[in-house]
Amino acid sequence: MQVDIQCGPAFAFGTITLPPGGSVEVEAGAMAAMSGGIEIATASRGGMLGGLKRSVLGGESFFINTFTAANGGTVSVAAKLPGDMAHMPLDGTQNMMVQSGSWIASDPGVDVDTKWGGAKTFFSGEGLFLLRCTGQGDMLVSSYGALIERDVPAGETYTLDTGHIVAFHEGMKYEVHKAGNWKSTILGAEGLVTEFTGPGKLWLQTRSPQDLIGWLTANMPGNRN
């Protein structure tokens, strides 16, 4: 699919151009605009159990919308949070792990499934499940804030707060642990981090949805005391 991303990195707006007979699968609720003559079909990808797995375990919508253009056309998508988008082609040899909530759209040839992120990820309270994206085709992912790409050479490490992870190559090793000792974890508000080991590539977002939720919760009228 041909993708044109505008208005990034603050308010990215992705327009997907479909050839005659082409189609694209989009996260439910992400479609912002489309040209005439496009048909929409809604279904749970992978059947009822597959859709339920993505919804309950992966944090994604139960349903996926498939847009088909018999004579060609465009479908524009936007994420729930302000930020950027990245166009990620998959060639069938390099699988991608995408943080739950960042997947926006992909070609029908891309399979999006959930994968347990490991027991340690469970204790972080962030990114409990990852989406495993395989196959061949193009994919769009979104971020909260700007999107930064990092290459991690073989044997080197790169550490991220789990709330800033967007995507990474499946072959990269990663471990979730405390940012420092327990005192700095609890009093320093750093929480747990994820340490990646190369070789591989990862994408990070400059803002954390968990930090936004924490700030909003703390500043609600009933919680200011």
Secondary structure, 3 states (H helix, E strand, C coil): CEEEEECCCCCCEEEEEECCCEEEEEECCCEEEECCCEEEEEECCCHHHHHHHHHHHHCCCCCEEEEEECCCEEEEECCCCCECEEEEEEECCCCEEEECCCEEEECCCEEEEEEECCHHHHHHCCCCEEEEEEEEEEEEEECCECEEEEEECECCEEEEEHHHEEEEECCCEEEEEECCCHHHHHHCCCCEEEEEEECEEEEEECCCHHHHHHHHHHCCHHHCC
